[in-house]
Amino acid sequence: MWLVVGIVALVAAGVYAAARSGHPGSPAAARSPTGGPAPSPSSPPSPSPAQSPWPSAAGACGATAYRPLISPQPLAQRTGARVLVGGYGVRVVDADTGTVRPVGGIPADARHTVRELVPAAGVVYVLSASCDGVGQVYRLENGTAHPVAGAPVDDLLAGPARVWAVDYPAADTAPANRVVLRPLDGGRSLPLPPDAYPVADTGAGLVVAVSRPDDTSRPRVMVLDPSTGRPVRTLGVGPPLAADRAHLLLLLGPCDVGQATSSCAVARVDVRTGRVQRRYQLPDERVPVSAGSVSRDGRLAVFQLARTDPDPRFDPGHPVPPSDIAVLHLDTGRLEIVPGLELAPKTEAGLAFAADGSWVFVTVSDGDHAHLLGWHSGLGAPQSVARLSGPVAWAPPLLTA
């Protein structure tokens, strides 16, 4: 029913769900090879006399949500899509009518946040976490959620035929404690290196990023045998941006925000062979700062791209610039920026493509509610699909059908 529409990360992610790291209280946040953190549960910084604070609002779990700057148009075209949206519970949105239907059986309140929606073998699994970070997994069947028995879960990783629970060692435990993957349907657990971040479960094996002691911002990305955990091949060195079942998008070169050098490049790597099939040069001094998502036909990728300079109207309390939504055409190398949408520094959007790749759907947090937006090439600004009530701390995850 629901299929994969996005993955992994720049906050390193996996087939998808992406933008899963960087969430408040998520162990994945501290282990993501790259990507900025989500809003922290604290008051906005004091602005300088000539500037205003970035617009913000109280979100779920006491977090401060930094609002997006948007000028959406009314939805004027049919999309033919249904969108499954997390955050405040789980809701099914008919993109053409804006009708919103909640999914029963999952907590929908200010003390819980749905931070993962992952499809595997035609079934969607949901990770709902309480404010203290304890995660419960649900399985969606016939429009209703059913809890999956087992220990609390930190994160989820899904592949074509299975889904894993990801357990990260607590921050105060010994450095040698391993990251562990547990099959949700039972079976043997798979230990990974302590500094590993699982990116994707593909037909060629598990794609895993492992931080290097000499350079934690440029992990080594490898394919592991899902049965033994043994390395099969190396795909490259750099932060993973996104992946599908056959390819990894990997960042190469100077890809840190603020580096006054030529921009980084995106490499498309075949996970079955490790060969780089193509490189895409990004605009100078503009680097990805979020999870990416790949269209099902493998022709498009969408991610957040940092601007070169801060917004002069606001003082966020640090030099990190805001970001835009960028769509990269993998067949031609053309890069498009979605107009009419500016994201606050260190915040993320939920990103997914329609089944045929004709639309990009975006979720953004506005504190006590969220927006679901739609855009395609040629539109002057995103179109408003639905306004979703209920407090959220960051952009809700989403899947399309």
Phi, psi and omega per residue, in radians:
M1 nan -1.176 3.111
W2 -1.669 2.378 -3.062
L3 -2.068 2.957 -3.106
V4 -1.213 2.296 3.096
V5 -2.211 -0.115 3.129
G6 -2.906 2.975 -3.057
I7 -2.731 3.062 2.886
V8 0.544 -2.590 -2.874
A9 -2.725 2.642 2.705
L10 -1.861 -0.202 2.741
V11 -1.894 0.666 -2.863
A12 0.412 2.243 -3.007
A13 -2.432 -2.648 -3.057
G14 -2.736 3.123 -3.048
V15 -1.180 2.084 -1.563
Y16 -1.845 3.004 -3.121
A17 -3.125 0.158 -2.816
A18 -0.561 -2.284 -2.462
A19 -0.522 1.013 -3.001
R20 -1.590 -0.584 3.109
S21 -1.313 2.902 -3.085
G22 1.533 -0.097 3.127
H23 -1.323 2.432 3.110
P24 -0.976 2.293 3.106
G25 1.445 -0.039 -3.127
S26 -1.577 2.187 3.082
P27 -1.008 -0.441 -3.137
A28 -1.136 -0.447 -3.045
A29 -1.061 -0.774 -3.098
A30 -1.307 -0.274 -3.043
R31 -1.831 -0.111 3.133
S32 -1.060 2.296 -3.137
P33 -1.038 -0.444 -3.138
T34 -2.793 -3.138 3.137
G35 1.733 2.545 -3.104
G36 -1.465 2.722 3.132
P37 -1.250 2.752 3.086
A38 -1.379 3.054 3.140
P39 -0.965 2.435 -3.135
S40 -1.656 2.674 -3.130
P41 -1.327 1.174 -3.137
S42 -2.556 2.979 -3.133
S43 -1.295 2.617 3.089
P44 -1.057 2.595 3.127
P45 -1.166 2.741 3.120
S46 -1.287 2.326 -3.118
P47 -1.372 2.837 3.002
S48 -1.288 2.831 -3.067
P49 -1.000 -0.537 -3.074
A50 -1.563 -0.032 -3.061
Q51 -2.259 2.793 3.052
S52 -1.744 2.744 3.016
P53 -1.196 2.679 3.079
W54 -1.099 2.346 -3.137
P55 -0.957 2.338 -3.084
S56 -2.537 2.938 3.118
A57 -2.698 2.739 3.097
A58 -1.246 2.335 3.109
G59 -2.005 -2.831 -3.134
A60 -1.192 2.666 3.041
C61 1.023 0.497 3.097
G62 1.313 0.162 -3.127
A63 -1.391 2.679 3.003
T64 -1.651 2.161 3.115
A65 -1.753 2.171 3.109
Y66 -1.579 2.098 -2.932
R67 -1.282 2.543 3.026
P68 -1.333 2.682 3.040
L69 -1.739 1.888 -3.022
I70 -2.335 2.635 3.029
S71 -2.299 1.202 -3.032
P72 -1.236 2.595 3.018
Q73 -1.639 2.722 3.006
P74 -1.107 2.536 3.114
L75 -1.148 2.088 -3.051
A76 -2.091 0.015 -3.109
Q77 -2.311 2.647 3.088
R78 -1.384 2.480 3.106
T79 -1.916 -0.449 -3.109
G80 1.232 0.299 -3.032
A81 -2.006 2.634 2.852
R82 -1.975 2.511 -3.062
V83 -2.206 2.263 3.053
L84 -1.673 2.125 -3.023
V85 -2.124 2.332 3.099
G86 -1.667 -2.570 -3.094
G87 1.580 -1.753 3.128
Y88 -1.538 1.543 -2.985
G89 1.179 -2.731 3.079
V90 -2.238 2.338 -3.137
R91 -2.326 2.539 3.059
V92 -1.759 2.185 -3.103
V93 -2.004 2.185 2.956
D94 -1.430 1.922 -3.004
A95 -1.140 -0.445 -3.101
D96 -1.406 -0.559 -3.116
T97 -1.859 -0.289 -3.073
G98 1.364 0.103 3.132
T99 -1.158 2.311 -3.104
V100 -2.051 2.195 3.126
R101 -2.158 2.090 3.129
P102 -1.270 2.596 3.062
V103 -1.643 2.175 -3.103
G104 -1.318 2.743 3.040
G105 1.675 -0.043 -3.137
I106 -2.101 2.356 3.130
P107 -0.988 2.343 3.067
A108 -2.261 1.523 -3.136
D109 -2.719 3.087 -3.053
A110 -1.307 -0.113 -3.105
R111 -1.825 0.077 3.105
H112 -2.369 2.570 3.100
T113 -2.389 2.235 3.018
V114 -1.423 1.946 -3.045
R115 -1.933 -0.075 3.105
E116 -2.468 2.416 2.957
L117 -2.335 1.923 -3.077
V118 -2.240 2.321 3.129
P119 -1.694 2.485 3.064
A120 -2.645 2.194 3.095
A121 0.916 0.713 3.073
G122 1.407 0.102 -3.134
V123 -2.117 2.508 3.087
V124 -1.769 2.306 3.043
Y125 -1.894 2.475 -3.041
V126 -2.109 2.351 3.020
L127 -1.936 1.983 3.088
S128 -1.898 2.230 -3.092
A129 -2.062 2.441 3.035
S130 -1.379 3.008 -3.082
C131 -1.117 -0.405 3.102
D132 -1.498 0.087 3.037
G133 1.616 -0.031 -3.138
V134 -1.312 2.147 -3.052
G135 -1.852 2.354 3.069
Q136 -2.013 2.363 3.141
V137 -1.709 2.435 3.080
Y138 -2.189 2.672 3.066
R139 -2.011 2.231 -3.116
L140 -1.550 2.178 3.110
E141 -2.464 2.203 3.095
N142 0.929 0.695 3.069
G143 1.367 0.126 -3.141
T144 -2.251 2.549 -3.139
A145 -1.660 2.418 3.102
H146 -2.185 2.247 -3.108
P147 -1.134 2.483 3.076
V148 -1.712 2.160 -3.102
A149 -1.147 2.620 3.090
G150 2.466 3.106 -3.126
A151 -1.221 2.794 3.071
P152 -0.960 2.612 -3.014
V153 -2.089 2.388 3.087
D154 -1.470 -0.683 -3.023
D155 -2.767 2.943 3.109
L156 -2.216 2.573 3.059
L157 -2.403 2.170 -3.066
A158 -2.063 2.575 3.036
G159 -2.193 -2.976 -3.106
P160 -1.043 -0.565 -3.018
A161 -2.279 0.050 -3.088
R162 -2.669 2.876 3.068
V163 -2.359 2.407 -3.113
W164 -1.923 2.496 2.858
A165 -1.528 2.351 -3.138
V166 -1.857 2.137 3.118
D167 -1.951 2.091 3.101
Y168 -1.753 2.492 3.070
P169 -1.146 2.530 3.126
A170 -1.104 2.664 -3.071
A171 -1.081 -0.472 -3.084
D172 -1.649 0.179 3.126
T173 -1.596 3.032 -3.115
A174 -1.063 2.492 -3.117
P175 -1.024 -0.418 -3.078
A176 -1.441 -0.120 3.132
N177 -1.107 2.415 -2.980
R178 -1.630 2.716 2.889
V179 -1.341 2.427 -3.062
V180 -2.213 2.331 3.000
L181 -1.782 2.251 3.115
R182 -2.088 2.120 3.065
P183 -1.095 2.245 -3.110
L184 -1.177 -0.454 3.140
D185 -1.571 0.257 -3.135
G186 1.634 2.919 -3.123
G187 2.046 -3.051 -3.017
R188 -1.336 2.324 3.064
S189 -1.324 2.720 -3.083
L190 -2.147 1.962 3.100
P191 -1.389 2.462 3.095
L192 -2.075 2.897 3.082
P193 -1.017 2.673 -3.088
P194 -1.008 -0.587 -3.092
D195 -1.740 0.454 -3.112
A196 -1.546 2.626 2.994
Y197 -2.310 1.948 3.130
P198 -1.173 2.273 -3.056
V199 -1.782 -0.850 -3.064
A200 -2.753 2.648 2.994
D201 -1.905 1.877 -3.045
T202 -2.014 3.017 3.086
G203 -1.131 -0.346 3.137
A204 -1.616 -0.099 -3.128
G205 2.328 -3.037 3.141
L206 -1.511 2.208 3.059
V207 -1.616 2.139 -3.035
V208 -2.324 2.371 3.032
A209 -1.755 2.280 -3.128
V210 -2.117 2.086 -3.131
S211 -1.142 2.512 3.124
R212 -1.750 2.426 -3.107
P213 -1.017 -0.530 -3.085
D214 -1.501 -0.256 -3.092
D215 -2.820 1.534 -3.066
T216 -1.230 -0.307 -3.137
S217 -1.441 -0.150 -3.133
R218 -2.248 1.400 -3.095
P219 -1.253 2.816 2.993
R220 -1.580 2.220 -3.090
V221 -1.830 2.204 -3.045
M222 -2.285 2.808 2.959
V223 -1.799 2.238 3.127
L224 -1.955 2.614 3.003
D225 -1.208 2.128 -3.083
P226 -1.189 -0.236 3.135
S227 -1.564 -0.624 -3.040
T228 -2.020 -0.342 -3.064
G229 1.405 0.061 -3.110
R230 -1.352 2.509 3.111
P231 -1.111 2.398 3.092
V232 -1.819 -0.775 3.101
R233 -2.827 2.800 3.045
T234 -1.749 2.357 -3.125
L235 -1.704 -0.319 3.128
G236 2.578 3.135 3.129
V237 -2.108 2.132 -3.130
G238 2.634 2.925 3.131
P239 -1.224 2.310 3.040
P240 -1.288 2.417 3.141
L241 -1.753 -0.808 -3.113
A242 -2.886 2.915 3.121
A243 -2.708 2.688 2.927
D244 -2.202 -2.812 -3.031
R245 -1.261 -0.277 -3.061
A246 -2.174 -0.288 -3.017
H247 -2.382 2.660 3.014
L248 -2.057 2.338 2.969
L249 -1.692 2.091 -3.002
L250 -2.141 2.401 3.118
L251 -1.502 2.275 3.137
L252 -2.145 2.484 3.068
G253 1.631 -2.831 -3.120
P254 -1.302 1.784 -3.008
C255 -2.143 0.436 3.062
D256 -1.676 2.495 3.108
V257 -1.037 2.327 3.073
G258 1.598 -0.024 3.104
Q259 -1.270 2.063 -3.083
A260 -1.493 1.043 3.123
T261 -2.370 -3.130 3.034
S262 -1.055 2.682 -2.999
S263 -1.208 2.936 3.044
C264 -1.375 2.981 3.125
A265 -2.128 2.710 3.036
V266 -1.811 2.190 3.095
A267 -1.845 2.377 3.062
R268 -1.749 1.996 -3.006
V269 -1.976 2.310 3.062
D270 -1.332 2.047 -3.077
V271 -1.224 -0.305 3.141
R272 -1.428 -0.441 -3.086
T273 -2.127 -0.370 -3.057
G274 1.433 0.074 -3.105
R275 -1.454 2.434 3.048
V276 -1.402 2.073 -3.102
Q277 -1.548 -0.508 3.136
R278 -2.881 2.639 3.037
R279 -2.062 2.498 3.141
Y280 -2.174 2.065 3.126
Q281 -1.439 2.294 3.119
L282 -1.638 2.822 3.129
P283 -1.006 2.567 -3.118
D284 -0.937 2.309 3.061
E285 1.133 0.230 3.061
R286 -1.985 2.132 -3.044
V287 -2.238 2.635 3.076
P288 -1.154 2.492 -3.111
V289 -2.348 0.467 -3.120
S290 -2.672 3.109 2.941
A291 -1.142 2.650 3.044
G292 -1.925 2.880 3.092
S293 -2.418 2.435 -3.110
V294 -1.962 2.405 3.095
S295 -1.156 2.750 -3.044
R296 -1.125 -0.478 3.119
D297 -1.523 0.017 3.081
G298 1.289 0.241 -3.081
R299 -1.649 -0.357 -3.021
L300 -2.303 2.595 2.990
A301 -2.324 2.504 3.131
V302 -2.229 2.468 -3.126
F303 -2.851 2.988 3.069
Q304 -1.572 2.421 -3.113
L305 -2.137 2.120 -3.106
A306 -1.135 2.500 2.996
R307 -1.330 2.903 -3.114
T308 -1.411 -0.423 -3.061
D309 -2.354 2.688 3.039
P310 -1.120 2.775 3.034
D311 -1.311 2.076 -3.044
P312 -1.163 -0.222 -3.120
R313 -1.392 -0.358 -2.980
F314 -2.287 2.642 3.058
D315 -2.031 1.782 3.133
P316 -1.427 -0.041 3.115
G317 1.586 0.121 3.128
H318 -2.779 2.903 -3.059
P319 -1.500 0.033 -3.103
V320 -1.177 2.270 -3.102
P321 -1.410 2.885 3.011
P322 -1.244 -3.134 -3.079
S323 -2.391 2.819 3.047
D324 -1.976 2.893 2.952
I325 -1.585 2.235 -3.114
A326 -2.102 2.448 3.076
V327 -2.032 2.108 -3.133
L328 -1.806 2.155 3.078
H329 -1.460 1.878 -3.027
L330 -1.263 -0.311 3.113
D331 -1.466 -0.503 -3.094
T332 -2.050 -0.337 -3.072
G333 1.518 -0.004 -3.138
R334 -1.205 2.409 3.141
L335 -2.023 2.224 3.104
E336 -2.018 2.457 3.059
I337 -1.840 2.246 3.102
V338 -1.245 2.062 -3.106
P339 -1.378 2.811 3.020
G340 1.292 0.365 3.119
L341 -2.584 2.036 3.099
E342 -2.133 2.224 -3.099
L343 -1.794 2.403 -3.126
A344 -1.064 2.671 3.081
P345 -0.975 2.469 3.069
K346 1.130 0.369 3.016
T347 -2.050 2.754 -3.080
E348 -2.171 2.767 3.040
A349 -1.968 2.627 2.952
G350 -1.405 2.362 -3.014
L351 -2.323 2.375 3.089
A352 -2.822 2.636 3.078
F353 -1.705 2.641 2.923
A354 -1.101 2.846 -3.055
A355 -0.979 -0.640 -3.124
D356 -1.652 0.073 3.118
G357 1.346 0.079 -3.054
S358 -1.342 -0.412 3.136
W359 -2.207 2.597 2.902
V360 -1.866 2.262 3.062
F361 -1.860 2.438 -3.036
V362 -2.311 2.328 2.966
T363 -1.952 2.454 3.082
V364 -2.379 2.568 -3.138
S365 -1.558 2.420 3.054
D366 -2.194 0.505 3.099
G367 1.491 -1.576 -3.112
D368 -1.536 0.083 3.044
H369 -2.766 3.036 3.100
A370 -2.308 2.781 3.080
H371 -1.998 2.433 2.949
L372 -1.899 2.095 -3.077
L373 -2.044 2.692 3.069
G374 -2.244 2.531 -3.136
W375 -2.649 2.588 2.945
H376 -2.487 2.862 -3.097
S377 -0.957 2.301 3.134
G378 1.815 -0.331 3.109
L379 -1.320 2.490 3.130
G380 -1.297 -0.406 3.139
A381 -2.796 2.812 3.071
P382 -1.057 2.665 3.084
Q383 -1.810 2.483 -3.088
S384 -1.395 2.066 3.129
V385 -1.605 -0.810 -3.130
A386 -2.827 2.604 2.976
R387 -1.836 2.113 -3.019
L388 -1.854 1.981 -3.100
S389 -1.289 2.796 3.114
G390 1.924 2.396 -3.079
P391 -1.202 2.413 3.065
V392 -2.391 2.672 -3.138
A393 -1.661 -0.545 3.136
W394 -2.525 3.128 -3.074
A395 -1.103 2.279 3.136
P396 -1.156 2.550 3.011
P397 -1.225 2.781 -3.127
L398 -2.627 2.687 3.023
L399 -2.331 2.630 3.088
T400 -2.052 2.740 3.091
A401 -2.270 nan nan
